[in-house]
Every structure is written in C-alpha cells, then in structure tokens.
Amino acid sequence: MVDDLQEEVEWLEHRVKILQEHVAELERENFHLRSMISKTIQSLEESNRETKKIIYGQTQGAVRKDSESFTPYYERNKNEDDDSSG
C-alpha cells in the first residue's frame, strides 16, 4: 500500500514537472507572439500615418489638392491641354 502511494506520488510529481515545462514554453511563445503583434500594430500605424500624409498632401513632392490626388494622369494632362488652349 505504501509502495503504491509512493509510486503514485512520484508519477504525479513527474507529470507536474512536465506540465510546468509545457507552461513555461507556452509563456515564452505567448511573449513572442505579443511582441510580434505589437510590432505589427506599430508598423501599420506608421504606414497609416504616412499614407494619410500622402493622400492629404503633407509630404514634400506630394502637395496637391485632394481632387488632383485621385485624378488619373491621362485626365490631368487632358485638363492641362484644355486650360492652355482656351
């Protein structure tokens, strides 16, 4: 009876150790995933800010009225030709 209990205790201690190692591995993985998610969010936020600057003409070389920002090049040239002939 005592031997059976001793074996069961050893088996349970072994299982607890395995579970603790698994939990530690999951915590490391969770940390890395959170870190990657945070970096991805920061990257997307920066990209979003830069895109807004380009769209609204707040960067050098991209200063255009909003209507011109989305006008195709072939229509821009057509409009410029109409302005110069008139």
C-alpha positions in Angstrom: 0.0 0.0 0.0 2.8 2.4 0.9 4.7 1.5 -2.2 1.7 2.1 -4.4 1.2 5.6 -2.8 4.9 6.3 -3.2 4.8 5.4 -6.9 1.7 7.5 -7.5 3.3 10.5 -5.8 6.4 10.1 -8.0 4.3 9.7 -11.1 2.3 12.8 -10.1 5.5 14.8 -9.4 6.8 13.8 -12.8 3.6 14.9 -14.5 3.6 18.2 -12.7 7.2 18.8 -13.8 6.3 18.1 -17.4 3.3 20.4 -17.2 5.4 23.2 -15.7 7.9 22.9 -18.6 5.0 23.0 -21.0 3.5 26.1 -19.3 6.9 27.8 -19.4 7.2 27.0 -23.2 3.7 28.4 -23.8 4.5 31.6 -21.8 7.7 32.1 -23.9 5.6 31.6 -27.1 2.9 33.9 -25.9 5.6 36.6 -25.1 7.0 36.3 -28.6 3.5 36.5 -30.2 2.6 39.5 -28.2 5.8 41.2 -29.2 5.2 40.4 -32.9 1.7 41.7 -32.7 2.8 44.9 -31.0 5.5 45.5 -33.7 2.9 44.8 -36.5 0.5 47.3 -35.0 3.2 49.9 -34.7 4.2 49.3 -38.3 0.6 49.5 -39.5 0.0 52.7 -37.6 3.1 54.3 -39.1 2.1 53.2 -42.5 -1.3 54.6 -42.0 0.1 58.0 -40.9 2.4 58.1 -43.9 -0.5 57.2 -46.2 -2.6 60.0 -44.8 0.2 62.4 -45.3 0.5 61.4 -48.9 -3.3 61.5 -49.5 -3.7 64.9 -47.9 -0.5 66.3 -49.4 1.5 66.8 -46.3 4.8 65.4 -47.6 7.3 67.1 -49.9 6.6 66.5 -53.6 3.1 65.3 -52.9 1.4 68.7 -52.3 -1.7 68.5 -54.4 -5.3 69.5 -53.9 -7.4 66.5 -52.9 -9.2 66.4 -56.2 -5.9 66.2 -58.1 -4.6 63.4 -55.8 -7.1 61.0 -57.2 -7.3 62.2 -60.8 -5.7 59.8 -63.3 -2.6 61.1 -65.1 -4.3 60.9 -68.6 -7.1 63.2 -67.3 -4.6 65.6 -65.7 -2.8 66.0 -69.0 -6.1 66.5 -70.8 -7.2 69.2 -68.4 -3.9 71.0 -68.7 -4.2 70.9 -72.5 -7.7 72.4 -72.3 -6.5 75.2 -70.0 -3.6 76.2 -72.2 -5.7 76.3 -75.4 -8.5 78.5 -74.0 
